[in-house]
Amino acid sequence: MKCSKCQTDDTKVIESRDVSEGEAVRRRRECIHCQYRFTTYERIERPQLIVIKNDGTRELFSREKLMGGLYRACEKTSVTGMQLERLVADIEHTLYDLGEHEVPSSKIGQVVMDHLANLNEVAYVRFASVYRRFKDIASFEKELSQIRELKEHR
């Protein structure tokens, strides 16, 4: 593994730990040359999912894009980085379990919403406001009432 600072390929693993319920390994590394420390992740390589966008175009599923959207939804909440990693791993697992090579973006959005509802209500509402493109207060209130109903049935 190359050092991300000096590009030397002489690094050593300092610490390894399982993350995402055994779906990935997080490794802390140190460069032998410059002593810079950095983190890498090792994951199982699965076939690429194709996302079918609302306009019919297709693009490769991006874990990083999903993580970025979730990070924005979870900003200034109590959700930790490890919880986000686990959430993304769970969402990916659910998508791969569908057994489909191509997945509509609407299905991905719904899977994200289902997982976020259990993690953090504020993040759920933030994500929903972008995903569902709320146009007015009434649609926002409708979403909030659905959250209340879900909480009452738990």
Contacts in CASP RR format, 6 or more apart in sequence:
PFRMAT RR
TARGET T0000
AUTHOR 0000-0000-0000
METHOD contacts of the structure
MODEL  1
MKCSKCQTDDTKVIESRDVSEGEAVRRRRECIHCQYRFTTYERIERPQLI
VIKNDGTRELFSREKLMGGLYRACEKTSVTGMQLERLVADIEHTLYDLGE
HEVPSSKIGQVVMDHLANLNEVAYVRFASVYRRFKDIASFEKELSQIREL
KEHR
1 9 0 8 1.000
1 11 0 8 1.000
1 29 0 8 1.000
1 40 0 8 1.000
2 8 0 8 1.000
2 9 0 8 1.000
2 11 0 8 1.000
3 9 0 8 1.000
3 10 0 8 1.000
3 11 0 8 1.000
3 31 0 8 1.000
3 33 0 8 1.000
3 34 0 8 1.000
3 36 0 8 1.000
3 38 0 8 1.000
4 36 0 8 1.000
4 38 0 8 1.000
5 31 0 8 1.000
5 34 0 8 1.000
5 36 0 8 1.000
5 38 0 8 1.000
6 31 0 8 1.000
6 33 0 8 1.000
6 34 0 8 1.000
6 36 0 8 1.000
8 31 0 8 1.000
8 32 0 8 1.000
8 33 0 8 1.000
8 34 0 8 1.000
10 31 0 8 1.000
10 32 0 8 1.000
10 33 0 8 1.000
11 29 0 8 1.000
11 30 0 8 1.000
11 31 0 8 1.000
11 32 0 8 1.000
12 29 0 8 1.000
12 30 0 8 1.000
12 32 0 8 1.000
13 27 0 8 1.000
13 28 0 8 1.000
13 29 0 8 1.000
14 28 0 8 1.000
14 29 0 8 1.000
14 30 0 8 1.000
14 37 0 8 1.000
15 27 0 8 1.000
15 28 0 8 1.000
16 25 0 8 1.000
16 26 0 8 1.000
16 27 0 8 1.000
16 28 0 8 1.000
17 25 0 8 1.000
17 26 0 8 1.000
18 24 0 8 1.000
18 25 0 8 1.000
18 26 0 8 1.000
19 25 0 8 1.000
19 26 0 8 1.000
19 41 0 8 1.000
19 82 0 8 1.000
19 85 0 8 1.000
19 86 0 8 1.000
19 89 0 8 1.000
20 43 0 8 1.000
20 85 0 8 1.000
20 86 0 8 1.000
20 88 0 8 1.000
20 89 0 8 1.000
20 90 0 8 1.000
21 86 0 8 1.000
21 89 0 8 1.000
23 43 0 8 1.000
23 44 0 8 1.000
23 89 0 8 1.000
23 92 0 8 1.000
23 93 0 8 1.000
24 41 0 8 1.000
24 42 0 8 1.000
24 43 0 8 1.000
24 44 0 8 1.000
24 85 0 8 1.000
24 89 0 8 1.000
25 41 0 8 1.000
25 42 0 8 1.000
25 43 0 8 1.000
26 39 0 8 1.000
26 40 0 8 1.000
26 41 0 8 1.000
27 39 0 8 1.000
27 40 0 8 1.000
27 41 0 8 1.000
27 42 0 8 1.000
28 37 0 8 1.000
28 38 0 8 1.000
28 39 0 8 1.000
29 37 0 8 1.000
29 38 0 8 1.000
29 39 0 8 1.000
29 40 0 8 1.000
30 36 0 8 1.000
30 37 0 8 1.000
31 37 0 8 1.000
31 38 0 8 1.000
46 96 0 8 1.000
47 101 0 8 1.000
48 60 0 8 1.000
48 61 0 8 1.000
49 60 0 8 1.000
49 61 0 8 1.000
49 95 0 8 1.000
49 96 0 8 1.000
49 101 0 8 1.000
49 102 0 8 1.000
49 103 0 8 1.000
50 58 0 8 1.000
50 59 0 8 1.000
50 60 0 8 1.000
50 61 0 8 1.000
50 101 0 8 1.000
50 102 0 8 1.000
50 103 0 8 1.000
51 58 0 8 1.000
51 59 0 8 1.000
51 60 0 8 1.000
51 61 0 8 1.000
51 102 0 8 1.000
51 103 0 8 1.000
51 104 0 8 1.000
51 105 0 8 1.000
51 108 0 8 1.000
52 58 0 8 1.000
52 102 0 8 1.000
52 103 0 8 1.000
52 104 0 8 1.000
52 105 0 8 1.000
53 59 0 8 1.000
53 105 0 8 1.000
54 105 0 8 1.000
54 106 0 8 1.000
58 102 0 8 1.000
61 95 0 8 1.000
61 103 0 8 1.000
61 108 0 8 1.000
63 88 0 8 1.000
63 92 0 8 1.000
66 88 0 8 1.000
66 91 0 8 1.000
66 92 0 8 1.000
66 108 0 8 1.000
66 112 0 8 1.000
67 84 0 8 1.000
67 88 0 8 1.000
69 127 0 8 1.000
70 84 0 8 1.000
70 87 0 8 1.000
70 88 0 8 1.000
70 112 0 8 1.000
70 116 0 8 1.000
70 123 0 8 1.000
70 127 0 8 1.000
71 84 0 8 1.000
72 126 0 8 1.000
73 116 0 8 1.000
73 123 0 8 1.000
73 124 0 8 1.000
73 126 0 8 1.000
73 127 0 8 1.000
73 130 0 8 1.000
74 84 0 8 1.000
74 120 0 8 1.000
74 123 0 8 1.000
74 126 0 8 1.000
77 120 0 8 1.000
77 122 0 8 1.000
77 123 0 8 1.000
78 120 0 8 1.000
79 119 0 8 1.000
79 120 0 8 1.000
79 123 0 8 1.000
83 119 0 8 1.000
87 115 0 8 1.000
87 116 0 8 1.000
87 119 0 8 1.000
90 115 0 8 1.000
91 108 0 8 1.000
91 111 0 8 1.000
91 112 0 8 1.000
91 115 0 8 1.000
94 111 0 8 1.000
94 115 0 8 1.000
95 103 0 8 1.000
95 108 0 8 1.000
95 111 0 8 1.000
98 107 0 8 1.000
109 131 0 8 1.000
112 127 0 8 1.000
112 131 0 8 1.000
113 124 0 8 1.000
113 127 0 8 1.000
113 128 0 8 1.000
113 131 0 8 1.000
116 123 0 8 1.000
116 124 0 8 1.000
116 127 0 8 1.000
117 124 0 8 1.000
117 147 0 8 1.000
117 150 0 8 1.000
121 147 0 8 1.000
124 147 0 8 1.000
125 140 0 8 1.000
125 143 0 8 1.000
125 144 0 8 1.000
125 147 0 8 1.000
128 134 0 8 1.000
128 143 0 8 1.000
129 140 0 8 1.000
129 143 0 8 1.000
132 139 0 8 1.000
132 143 0 8 1.000
134 140 0 8 1.000
134 143 0 8 1.000
END
